[in-house]
Each structure stands twice: as C-alpha cells, then as structure tokens.
C-alpha cells in the first residue's frame, strides 16, 4: 500500500533512517540522549536536595515548635488538675498562690493548645483539638462546683472534684497525649525526609554513568579509540556528584542524630518523663481528696514513679540532678503517706501542699523545674542538629546541578571532534 505522505517527507524520513544506522548517526543520537539525561539528572537531584533544605526550614519553623507545644499542653492540663486538687485540700477559700497556679496552668494550656494546632490541616488533629476544646469547659465547670461546695464544707464537693479529675485523666489528657504523639511522629518523619538518600536523583545519576559506559563502547566500536576525554570527564563528574550527595546526606544524618541515643530520642523521653511526673503528682494529691484506703492509689503512684525513674535514667543518667530531685520527692511522699496512715490527716495535707522546703509540693516543683531544664536543653540540641543538617546540604543542589551541566558540556566537547571525522 502506497504511503499518503508527501514525497519530500518520505524522502526525509528515509534519509533519517539511513543516517541513524551510520557511525555519526549512532554517535550523535547516543550523545544527545546522554546530554539530555545529564540535564534531567541535574534538575532532579537539585530539586530533591532543595526539598531537603526546605524540610529543614519546616522543622525549625513549624514541626518542632508544634511538638514542643503539644507536650507543654499535656503538662499544663495535668498541672491544672493537680492545682485544683491542691486548692481543694487547702479547705475553704484557697490561698491566692494556689488559685493563681490553677489559673496559670489553664492559661498555659490554652496557649499551648493554640500553638500545637497552628497550621494543622489533617482531619485527625482537628478532631483531637475539637474534643479537648469541648471538654475543657466541662472540666472547669466541675472544678468550680467542687470549689463552691468546698467553701461551704459540703462533702459533695469531693465528688465533683473526683468527677472533674476523672474527666481530665480519662479523656482530656488522653486526647492531649494522642496529639503529642501525633506531633512527635511528624517531627520524626520530617527528620527522616532530611536524612534519607534522594533515591530518584541517585537512580538518574547511575543511568547517566551507565550511558557514559555505553557511549564509550560505541566510540570504541565506531572509531577504534579506547578513551574519549570528554566522556571520561563526564563520567568522573557524574561520580563526583553522586559522592557529593552521599557525603552531604551522611553529614546531615550525623548532625540530626535521630538514633536510639540521639537528641530526638532524649527529647521524647524527657517529654514522657515530665508527663509521668505530672500524672504521679496528680495521684499524690487525689489520694488525700478521696480520704480512703491508699493501697490502689499507692500502686498507681509507684508504677508511674517507676516508669519515671526509668525515663530519667535513660535520658539524663542515674546520677543526674533530675534523678536526685525524683528521689527527694519520693522521700517527701513517704512522709505524707506515713502521716496519713498515722491518722494525721492535717499533717499529710500540710506535707502534700505546703510551701516548706521539705514538703512534697516543693520537692515536686524542684523535679519539674529540673525536667523542664533538661527538656529545653534536649530541644536546643534537636534544633541545632536539624539546622546543622540543613547547612550540610546548603551547597549541594547548585553544586550537583553545576557538575551535571559541566558533564553535558564535556560530552559535547569530547564527542564533537569524532563526529567531524565523519562529516
């Protein structure tokens, strides 16, 4: 069947087919493909490396601050619950200091809740925030009811406070913990994005290197020359670009140090330790509100302080200031329990919420301040590591792109003299 294409078009197509089978045609085609591959590889690598640097900025400006705000939200909510119990134990009209502590904890929680959800676009986070926001007014209402009844010395006040604390412990704090875990997981994921090798970019570089080898083979077959300076230079530049990416990524990984003993793990462990400390402190104050058998309450307290001890040991060390503060607080708690079991309820309350140097409240304050200081130090290490990782990658996008552009130029310069031999 005769082609419907014009004669000139058919002749041009036939000429192209014949030329593609000649030595200059093969060399020209392979070289053109290789030059295009160099340009594509350079752009892909630069884009992926730039994305890593952008991720560094995202971690420092968004992800890490939100993770910190999420753990502060949990601590503030738990501190408010403990402060409400302390206020109730003081009896009648609580002192201005205790009332201020409760209000400040609620204010801190509101601020942390706002910060922890800034820019949140996922439905899961919005759902958690909605649950916390809807339950907080209920909690504060129950606390105020307990406070009002306590002023009148009505026993029902204790029931309101237990109900409020149950809401806080079983729902509000559970949601806050879920939010914290969500934010910490996002932090880990962003760090992994920074330290992961750019797989697509490395694959394109390997393709370029393979094409350089193929072009060398074609040149050997068609021109009997074993080495072409341009192709060899292009191959060397491609390998250099690959090594640059690997070295920069390894340096970024070492800077972030997200391993089992790294800054991120220490930050997570200390955040967990501070939460455990607040849970144990709430248990310590609530057991005096209920004024019943302490057996089950003590089991919960010991379980939480046991977990707290393990966390502090892992993050700060067995002989750290935090561990000494924890031991001191446990000693103060033992005095409180001894007074309660010795039928000295007022003495137990004084030991629990008093302001003296040896009281549980004072010793817990020292522990919480120490943990907060350790947590801030770990947070600084996390941010410094992420910043250093970004610095290690700073020049890599433009450097790799320049190397691949130079490789493309070297190919043209190296192969062109061989093409002219046939033209």
PyMOL commands that set and color helices and strands:
alter all, ss='L'
color gray80, all
select helices_A, chain A and resi 7-20+23-90+96-116+123-151+156-195+199-223+229-256+263-290+295-315+321-341+345-353+360-393+396-420
alter helices_A, ss='H'
color red, helices_A
deselect
rebuild
show_as cartoon
